[in-house]
């Protein structure tokens, strides 16, 4: 097997533009060395929540200007950020946890950068649904990621359609809605559908609960569930 030698660029060799830097989903050590180097070098860090990003930067003793970039202001600040990027500024986008754009803001900015010819690079790194999927014990060769389900409008029709999906299904859910969502899955998918619930991934109280939908729903019913939740469901047999 032929091996290809690659050169590791120094911070000074990094190019200008927008960098999407995945942030740890829990354990602060789960960030790449290159991600840290880029955060040190860029002119500005865009943060989904400046308090969360500041915690990460302070942990690694990185002093950097922060500006908010989240779903409530992205339309308002988009063109101003593009103007700065076109002027040659370098920026890194940090979301609260995981890879920007995966159930987090990034799409609008990336699309506009591409449209305007601004260089965009996404670094590899943490994404919650990947460890949840791999350690579920369910097939990983074919799967779909649906992010967060519709809360109200279109939810029923969406669940009916999803019940027919034959690939493994990965979904994010809030701890407050977990049991209700599992009960809906039982109604539309059947109580014996295999599933896995992962919460607090990479953190001290990480938990992975596997079983049928009924078993898992019974386990979490009555518990004070906390943390981010990833649900992995077997596809329809």
Secondary structure as a PSIPRED ss2 file (coil, helix, strand):
# PSIPRED VFORMAT (PSIPRED V4.0)

   1 X C   1.000  0.000  0.000
   2 X C   1.000  0.000  0.000
   3 X C   1.000  0.000  0.000
   4 X C   1.000  0.000  0.000
   5 X C   1.000  0.000  0.000
   6 X C   1.000  0.000  0.000
   7 X C   1.000  0.000  0.000
   8 X C   1.000  0.000  0.000
   9 X C   1.000  0.000  0.000
  10 X C   1.000  0.000  0.000
  11 X H   0.000  1.000  0.000
  12 X H   0.000  1.000  0.000
  13 X H   0.000  1.000  0.000
  14 X C   1.000  0.000  0.000
  15 X C   1.000  0.000  0.000
  16 X C   1.000  0.000  0.000
  17 X C   1.000  0.000  0.000
  18 X E   0.000  0.000  1.000
  19 X E   0.000  0.000  1.000
  20 X E   0.000  0.000  1.000
  21 X C   1.000  0.000  0.000
  22 X C   1.000  0.000  0.000
  23 X E   0.000  0.000  1.000
  24 X C   1.000  0.000  0.000
  25 X C   1.000  0.000  0.000
  26 X C   1.000  0.000  0.000
  27 X C   1.000  0.000  0.000
  28 X C   1.000  0.000  0.000
  29 X C   1.000  0.000  0.000
  30 X C   1.000  0.000  0.000
  31 X C   1.000  0.000  0.000
  32 X C   1.000  0.000  0.000
  33 X H   0.000  1.000  0.000
  34 X H   0.000  1.000  0.000
  35 X H   0.000  1.000  0.000
  36 X H   0.000  1.000  0.000
  37 X H   0.000  1.000  0.000
  38 X H   0.000  1.000  0.000
  39 X H   0.000  1.000  0.000
  40 X H   0.000  1.000  0.000
  41 X H   0.000  1.000  0.000
  42 X C   1.000  0.000  0.000
  43 X C   1.000  0.000  0.000
  44 X E   0.000  0.000  1.000
  45 X E   0.000  0.000  1.000
  46 X E   0.000  0.000  1.000
  47 X E   0.000  0.000  1.000
  48 X C   1.000  0.000  0.000
  49 X C   1.000  0.000  0.000
  50 X H   0.000  1.000  0.000
  51 X H   0.000  1.000  0.000
  52 X H   0.000  1.000  0.000
  53 X H   0.000  1.000  0.000
  54 X H   0.000  1.000  0.000
  55 X H   0.000  1.000  0.000
  56 X H   0.000  1.000  0.000
  57 X H   0.000  1.000  0.000
  58 X H   0.000  1.000  0.000
  59 X H   0.000  1.000  0.000
  60 X C   1.000  0.000  0.000
  61 X C   1.000  0.000  0.000
  62 X C   1.000  0.000  0.000
  63 X C   1.000  0.000  0.000
  64 X C   1.000  0.000  0.000
  65 X C   1.000  0.000  0.000
  66 X E   0.000  0.000  1.000
  67 X E   0.000  0.000  1.000
  68 X E   0.000  0.000  1.000
  69 X C   1.000  0.000  0.000
  70 X C   1.000  0.000  0.000
  71 X C   1.000  0.000  0.000
  72 X C   1.000  0.000  0.000
  73 X C   1.000  0.000  0.000
  74 X H   0.000  1.000  0.000
  75 X H   0.000  1.000  0.000
  76 X H   0.000  1.000  0.000
  77 X H   0.000  1.000  0.000
  78 X H   0.000  1.000  0.000
  79 X H   0.000  1.000  0.000
  80 X H   0.000  1.000  0.000
  81 X H   0.000  1.000  0.000
  82 X H   0.000  1.000  0.000
  83 X H   0.000  1.000  0.000
  84 X H   0.000  1.000  0.000
  85 X H   0.000  1.000  0.000
  86 X H   0.000  1.000  0.000
  87 X C   1.000  0.000  0.000
  88 X C   1.000  0.000  0.000
  89 X C   1.000  0.000  0.000
  90 X C   1.000  0.000  0.000
  91 X E   0.000  0.000  1.000
  92 X E   0.000  0.000  1.000
  93 X E   0.000  0.000  1.000
  94 X E   0.000  0.000  1.000
  95 X C   1.000  0.000  0.000
  96 X C   1.000  0.000  0.000
  97 X C   1.000  0.000  0.000
  98 X E   0.000  0.000  1.000
  99 X C   1.000  0.000  0.000
 100 X C   1.000  0.000  0.000
 101 X C   1.000  0.000  0.000
 102 X C   1.000  0.000  0.000
 103 X C   1.000  0.000  0.000
 104 X C   1.000  0.000  0.000
 105 X C   1.000  0.000  0.000
 106 X C   1.000  0.000  0.000
 107 X H   0.000  1.000  0.000
 108 X H   0.000  1.000  0.000
 109 X H   0.000  1.000  0.000
 110 X H   0.000  1.000  0.000
 111 X H   0.000  1.000  0.000
 112 X H   0.000  1.000  0.000
 113 X H   0.000  1.000  0.000
 114 X H   0.000  1.000  0.000
 115 X H   0.000  1.000  0.000
 116 X H   0.000  1.000  0.000
 117 X C   1.000  0.000  0.000
 118 X C   1.000  0.000  0.000
 119 X C   1.000  0.000  0.000
 120 X E   0.000  0.000  1.000
 121 X E   0.000  0.000  1.000
 122 X E   0.000  0.000  1.000
 123 X C   1.000  0.000  0.000
 124 X C   1.000  0.000  0.000
 125 X C   1.000  0.000  0.000
 126 X C   1.000  0.000  0.000
 127 X C   1.000  0.000  0.000
 128 X H   0.000  1.000  0.000
 129 X H   0.000  1.000  0.000
 130 X H   0.000  1.000  0.000
 131 X H   0.000  1.000  0.000
 132 X H   0.000  1.000  0.000
 133 X H   0.000  1.000  0.000
 134 X H   0.000  1.000  0.000
 135 X C   1.000  0.000  0.000
 136 X C   1.000  0.000  0.000
 137 X C   1.000  0.000  0.000
 138 X C   1.000  0.000  0.000
 139 X C   1.000  0.000  0.000
 140 X C   1.000  0.000  0.000
 141 X C   1.000  0.000  0.000
 142 X C   1.000  0.000  0.000
 143 X E   0.000  0.000  1.000
 144 X E   0.000  0.000  1.000
 145 X E   0.000  0.000  1.000
 146 X E   0.000  0.000  1.000
 147 X E   0.000  0.000  1.000
 148 X E   0.000  0.000  1.000
 149 X C   1.000  0.000  0.000
 150 X C   1.000  0.000  0.000
 151 X C   1.000  0.000  0.000
 152 X C   1.000  0.000  0.000
 153 X C   1.000  0.000  0.000
 154 X C   1.000  0.000  0.000
 155 X H   0.000  1.000  0.000
 156 X H   0.000  1.000  0.000
 157 X H   0.000  1.000  0.000
 158 X H   0.000  1.000  0.000
 159 X H   0.000  1.000  0.000
 160 X H   0.000  1.000  0.000
 161 X H   0.000  1.000  0.000
 162 X H   0.000  1.000  0.000
 163 X C   1.000  0.000  0.000
 164 X C   1.000  0.000  0.000
 165 X C   1.000  0.000  0.000
 166 X C   1.000  0.000  0.000
 167 X C   1.000  0.000  0.000
 168 X E   0.000  0.000  1.000
 169 X E   0.000  0.000  1.000
 170 X E   0.000  0.000  1.000
 171 X E   0.000  0.000  1.000
 172 X E   0.000  0.000  1.000
 173 X E   0.000  0.000  1.000
 174 X C   1.000  0.000  0.000
 175 X H   0.000  1.000  0.000
 176 X H   0.000  1.000  0.000
 177 X H   0.000  1.000  0.000
 178 X H   0.000  1.000  0.000
 179 X H   0.000  1.000  0.000
 180 X H   0.000  1.000  0.000
 181 X H   0.000  1.000  0.000
 182 X H   0.000  1.000  0.000
 183 X H   0.000  1.000  0.000
 184 X H   0.000  1.000  0.000
 185 X H   0.000  1.000  0.000
 186 X H   0.000  1.000  0.000
 187 X H   0.000  1.000  0.000
 188 X H   0.000  1.000  0.000
 189 X H   0.000  1.000  0.000
 190 X C   1.000  0.000  0.000
 191 X C   1.000  0.000  0.000
 192 X C   1.000  0.000  0.000
 193 X C   1.000  0.000  0.000
 194 X E   0.000  0.000  1.000
 195 X E   0.000  0.000  1.000
 196 X E   0.000  0.000  1.000
 197 X E   0.000  0.000  1.000
 198 X E   0.000  0.000  1.000
 199 X E   0.000  0.000  1.000
 200 X C   1.000  0.000  0.000
 201 X C   1.000  0.000  0.000
 202 X C   1.000  0.000  0.000
 203 X C   1.000  0.000  0.000
 204 X C   1.000  0.000  0.000
 205 X C   1.000  0.000  0.000
 206 X C   1.000  0.000  0.000
 207 X E   0.000  0.000  1.000
 208 X E   0.000  0.000  1.000
 209 X E   0.000  0.000  1.000
 210 X E   0.000  0.000  1.000
 211 X E   0.000  0.000  1.000
 212 X E   0.000  0.000  1.000
 213 X H   0.000  1.000  0.000
 214 X H   0.000  1.000  0.000
 215 X H   0.000  1.000  0.000
 216 X H   0.000  1.000  0.000
 217 X H   0.000  1.000  0.000
 218 X H   0.000  1.000  0.000
 219 X H   0.000  1.000  0.000
 220 X H   0.000  1.000  0.000
 221 X C   1.000  0.000  0.000
 222 X C   1.000  0.000  0.000
 223 X C   1.000  0.000  0.000
 224 X C   1.000  0.000  0.000
 225 X C   1.000  0.000  0.000
 226 X C   1.000  0.000  0.000
 227 X C   1.000  0.000  0.000
 228 X C   1.000  0.000  0.000
 229 X E   0.000  0.000  1.000
 230 X E   0.000  0.000  1.000
 231 X E   0.000  0.000  1.000
 232 X E   0.000  0.000  1.000
 233 X E   0.000  0.000  1.000
 234 X C   1.000  0.000  0.000
 235 X C   1.000  0.000  0.000
 236 X C   1.000  0.000  0.000
 237 X C   1.000  0.000  0.000
